[in-house]
Amino acid sequence: MEYRQLGRSGLKVSSMAFGTATFGGVGALSKWGATDDQEARRLLDICIDAGINTVDTANAYSNGRAEEILGVAIEGRRKDLVVATKVRFPMGSGPNDEGLSRHHIIAECEASLRRLRTDYIDLYQLHEWDGLTPLEETMEALDTLVRSGKVRYVGASNFSGWQLMKAMETARSNRFVPLISQQIYYSLESRDAEYELIPVTIDQGLGVLVWSPLAGGLLSGKYRRGKTPEEGGRHLNDWHEPPISDQERLYDTVEILISIAETRGVAPAQIALAWLLGRPGVTSVIFGSRTEDQLRRNLGAAELVLSAEERQQLDEVSLQRLIYPYWHQRDSAAKRLGAPELSLIRPYLGRGRAVDLSK
């Protein structure tokens, strides 16, 4: 297992992180899994034996039950783990039971600490943007938690590029503790994060934790053009998170995944995870597993190194349309692009017409 520095912090996290959205099986997440206390500890044992030191959860997962189960599972080995959780979504029916207000952040941090049976959270993440709460209030609340010792590092999740930059500048200008990472959706099914979030990562020195790296199972290999998935799979027309951006491109991508996997003698999911582990800006991929077989299969990606040819095949088949203003930058500013911009635009160079605006 490789350990990577999380952003510009001194914290090192495993390149693969164990996700707990399958813990509990309460409410909307029940269709993802219903891992109980005993099974959670067994799965975590396997992860730790494989070298994983990072576990991700959220207060909203199964209405707090996932944190409770994780708290039991980490008992006796807390100091060896990086525990990440999140705050933002509703945890009650009251008007102040959601959002990123000082009231909600501090109350939910204390609740998470109780459920996790710990006195500190390694990485506390803003789970989603809150357009109603002033950022000064949100960032000050995080600063208070870090200085009190209840939280060690802070990050964001599911922010747009401008929202992320605004939050970071608010922290800088007020001398609050900085965000060190963002948790984002990124996969071969949808590379939207490459438009802004990966360039921001490279420019600002952030860490990136990837959620749903297998696109909710779409990249497992069981969803193929013209074939019915095994029992228990979700129908593509009923897929909501993450939504499918281009079904035909997805099917084409899966076929390449399966082809490479069969040649390698591994599962398609391992190829998809290995592709992400080698992408610019990515620090760690978060994967969840309902069964031991799934877990061990996914863990195999940690030691898998794709060839340049294999990467090129996957890059080509999953490439998305270059949207504005990026196609304009490709066509008219290619000689003046830096590393952040090129992380997106480089694969498109030569695909468009360079324009000399001086003539």
JOPE-V948940 format. One record per residue. RES is the residue in one letter. SS is DSSP state (H for helix, E for strand, - for the rest). OMEGA is omega as a letter, one per 30 degrees, with the letter a starting at -180 (none if undefined). Layout:
res=RES ss=SS omega=OMEGA
res=RES ss=SS omega=OMEGA
//
This chain:
res=M ss=- omega=l
res=E ss=- omega=l
res=Y ss=E omega=a
res=R ss=E omega=l
res=Q ss=E omega=a
res=L ss=- omega=a
res=G ss=- omega=l
res=R ss=- omega=l
res=S ss=- omega=l
res=G ss=- omega=a
res=L ss=- omega=l
res=K ss=E omega=l
res=V ss=E omega=l
res=S ss=E omega=a
res=S ss=- omega=l
res=M ss=E omega=a
res=A ss=E omega=a
res=F ss=E omega=l
res=G ss=E omega=a
res=T ss=- omega=l
res=A ss=- omega=l
res=T ss=- omega=a
res=F ss=E omega=l
res=G ss=- omega=l
res=G ss=- omega=a
res=V ss=- omega=l
res=G ss=H omega=a
res=A ss=H omega=a
res=L ss=H omega=a
res=S ss=H omega=l
res=K ss=H omega=l
res=W ss=- omega=a
res=G ss=- omega=a
res=A ss=- omega=a
res=T ss=E omega=a
res=D ss=- omega=a
res=D ss=H omega=a
res=Q ss=H omega=a
res=E ss=H omega=l
res=A ss=H omega=a
res=R ss=H omega=l
res=R ss=H omega=l
res=L ss=H omega=l
res=L ss=H omega=l
res=D ss=H omega=a
res=I ss=H omega=l
res=C ss=H omega=a
res=I ss=H omega=l
res=D ss=H omega=l
res=A ss=- omega=l
res=G ss=- omega=l
res=I ss=- omega=l
res=N ss=- omega=a
res=T ss=E omega=a
res=V ss=E omega=a
res=D ss=E omega=l
res=T ss=- omega=l
res=A ss=- omega=l
res=N ss=- omega=a
res=A ss=- omega=a
res=Y ss=H omega=a
res=S ss=H omega=l
res=N ss=H omega=l
res=G ss=H omega=a
res=R ss=H omega=l
res=A ss=H omega=l
res=E ss=H omega=l
res=E ss=H omega=l
res=I ss=H omega=l
res=L ss=H omega=l
res=G ss=H omega=l
res=V ss=H omega=a
res=A ss=H omega=a
res=I ss=- omega=a
res=E ss=- omega=l
res=G ss=- omega=a
res=R ss=- omega=a
res=R ss=H omega=a
res=K ss=H omega=a
res=D ss=H omega=a
res=L ss=- omega=l
res=V ss=E omega=a
res=V ss=E omega=l
res=A ss=E omega=l
res=T ss=E omega=a
res=K ss=E omega=l
res=V ss=E omega=l
res=R ss=- omega=a
res=F ss=- omega=a
res=P ss=- omega=l
res=M ss=- omega=l
res=G ss=- omega=a
res=S ss=- omega=a
res=G ss=- omega=a
res=P ss=- omega=l
res=N ss=- omega=a
res=D ss=- omega=l
res=E ss=- omega=l
res=G ss=- omega=a
res=L ss=- omega=l
res=S ss=- omega=l
res=R ss=H omega=a
res=H ss=H omega=a
res=H ss=H omega=a
res=I ss=H omega=a
res=I ss=H omega=l
res=A ss=H omega=a
res=E ss=H omega=l
res=C ss=H omega=l
res=E ss=H omega=l
res=A ss=H omega=l
res=S ss=H omega=l
res=L ss=H omega=l
res=R ss=H omega=a
res=R ss=H omega=a
res=L ss=H omega=l
res=R ss=- omega=a
res=T ss=- omega=l
res=D ss=- omega=l
res=Y ss=- omega=l
res=I ss=E omega=a
res=D ss=E omega=a
res=L ss=E omega=a
res=Y ss=E omega=a
res=Q ss=E omega=l
res=L ss=E omega=a
res=H ss=- omega=a
res=E ss=- omega=l
res=W ss=- omega=l
res=D ss=- omega=a
res=G ss=- omega=a
res=L ss=- omega=a
res=T ss=- omega=l
res=P ss=- omega=a
res=L ss=H omega=l
res=E ss=H omega=l
res=E ss=H omega=a
res=T ss=H omega=a
res=M ss=H omega=l
res=E ss=H omega=l
res=A ss=H omega=l
res=L ss=H omega=l
res=D ss=H omega=l
res=T ss=H omega=a
res=L ss=H omega=l
res=V ss=H omega=a
res=R ss=H omega=l
res=S ss=H omega=a
res=G ss=- omega=a
res=K ss=- omega=l
res=V ss=E omega=a
res=R ss=E omega=l
res=Y ss=E omega=a
res=V ss=E omega=l
res=G ss=E omega=l
res=A ss=E omega=l
res=S ss=E omega=l
res=N ss=- omega=l
res=F ss=- omega=l
res=S ss=- omega=a
res=G ss=H omega=a
res=W ss=H omega=l
res=Q ss=H omega=l
res=L ss=H omega=l
res=M ss=H omega=l
res=K ss=H omega=l
res=A ss=H omega=a
res=M ss=H omega=l
res=E ss=H omega=l
res=T ss=H omega=l
res=A ss=H omega=a
res=R ss=H omega=a
res=S ss=H omega=l
res=N ss=H omega=a
res=R ss=- omega=l
res=F ss=- omega=l
res=V ss=- omega=a
res=P ss=- omega=l
res=L ss=E omega=l
res=I ss=E omega=a
res=S ss=E omega=l
res=Q ss=E omega=l
res=Q ss=E omega=a
res=I ss=E omega=l
res=Y ss=E omega=a
res=Y ss=- omega=l
res=S ss=- omega=l
res=L ss=- omega=l
res=E ss=- omega=a
res=S ss=- omega=a
res=R ss=- omega=a
res=D ss=H omega=a
res=A ss=H omega=a
res=E ss=H omega=a
res=Y ss=- omega=a
res=E ss=- omega=a
res=L ss=H omega=l
res=I ss=H omega=l
res=P ss=H omega=l
res=V ss=H omega=l
res=T ss=H omega=a
res=I ss=H omega=a
res=D ss=H omega=a
res=Q ss=H omega=l
res=G ss=- omega=l
res=L ss=- omega=l
res=G ss=E omega=l
res=V ss=E omega=l
res=L ss=E omega=a
res=V ss=E omega=l
res=W ss=E omega=a
res=S ss=- omega=a
res=P ss=- omega=l
res=L ss=- omega=l
res=A ss=H omega=l
res=G ss=H omega=a
res=G ss=H omega=l
res=L ss=- omega=a
res=L ss=- omega=l
res=S ss=- omega=a
res=G ss=- omega=a
res=K ss=- omega=l
res=Y ss=- omega=a
res=R ss=- omega=a
res=R ss=- omega=l
res=G ss=- omega=a
res=K ss=- omega=l
res=T ss=- omega=l
res=P ss=- omega=l
res=E ss=- omega=a
res=E ss=- omega=l
res=G ss=- omega=l
res=G ss=- omega=l
res=R ss=- omega=l
res=H ss=- omega=a
res=L ss=H omega=a
res=N ss=H omega=a
res=D ss=H omega=a
res=W ss=- omega=a
res=H ss=- omega=a
res=E ss=- omega=f
res=P ss=- omega=l
res=P ss=- omega=a
res=I ss=- omega=a
res=S ss=- omega=a
res=D ss=- omega=a
res=Q ss=H omega=a
res=E ss=H omega=l
res=R ss=H omega=l
res=L ss=H omega=a
res=Y ss=H omega=l
res=D ss=H omega=a
res=T ss=H omega=a
res=V ss=H omega=l
res=E ss=H omega=l
res=I ss=H omega=l
res=L ss=H omega=a
res=I ss=H omega=l
res=S ss=H omega=l
res=I ss=H omega=a
res=A ss=H omega=l
res=E ss=H omega=l
res=T ss=H omega=a
res=R ss=H omega=a
res=G ss=- omega=l
res=V ss=- omega=l
res=A ss=- omega=l
res=P ss=H omega=l
res=A ss=H omega=l
res=Q ss=H omega=l
res=I ss=H omega=a
res=A ss=H omega=l
res=L ss=H omega=l
res=A ss=H omega=l
res=W ss=H omega=a
res=L ss=H omega=a
res=L ss=H omega=l
res=G ss=- omega=a
res=R ss=- omega=l
res=P ss=- omega=l
res=G ss=- omega=a
res=V ss=- omega=l
res=T ss=- omega=a
res=S ss=E omega=l
res=V ss=E omega=a
res=I ss=E omega=l
res=F ss=E omega=l
res=G ss=- omega=a
res=S ss=- omega=l
res=R ss=- omega=a
res=T ss=- omega=l
res=E ss=H omega=l
res=D ss=H omega=l
res=Q ss=H omega=a
res=L ss=H omega=a
res=R ss=H omega=l
res=R ss=H omega=a
res=N ss=H omega=a
res=L ss=H omega=l
res=G ss=H omega=a
res=A ss=H omega=a
res=A ss=H omega=a
res=E ss=H omega=a
res=L ss=- omega=l
res=V ss=- omega=a
res=L ss=- omega=l
res=S ss=- omega=l
res=A ss=H omega=l
res=E ss=H omega=l
res=E ss=H omega=l
res=R ss=H omega=a
res=Q ss=H omega=l
res=Q ss=H omega=a
res=L ss=H omega=l
res=D ss=H omega=a
res=E ss=H omega=a
res=V ss=H omega=a
res=S ss=H omega=a
res=L ss=- omega=a
res=Q ss=- omega=l
res=R ss=- omega=l
res=L ss=- omega=a
res=I ss=- omega=l
res=Y ss=- omega=g
res=P ss=- omega=a
res=Y ss=H omega=l
res=W ss=H omega=l
res=H ss=H omega=l
res=Q ss=H omega=l
res=R ss=H omega=a
res=D ss=H omega=a
res=S ss=H omega=a
res=A ss=H omega=a
res=A ss=H omega=a
res=K ss=H omega=a
res=R ss=H omega=l
res=L ss=- omega=l
res=G ss=- omega=a
res=A ss=H omega=l
res=P ss=H omega=a
res=E ss=H omega=a
res=L ss=H omega=l
res=S ss=H omega=l
res=L ss=H omega=a
res=I ss=H omega=a
res=R ss=H omega=a
res=P ss=H omega=a
res=Y ss=H omega=l
res=L ss=- omega=a
res=G ss=- omega=l
res=R ss=- omega=l
res=G ss=- omega=a
res=R ss=- omega=l
res=A ss=- omega=a
res=V ss=- omega=l
res=D ss=- omega=a
res=L ss=- omega=a
res=S ss=- omega=a
res=K ss=- omega=none
//
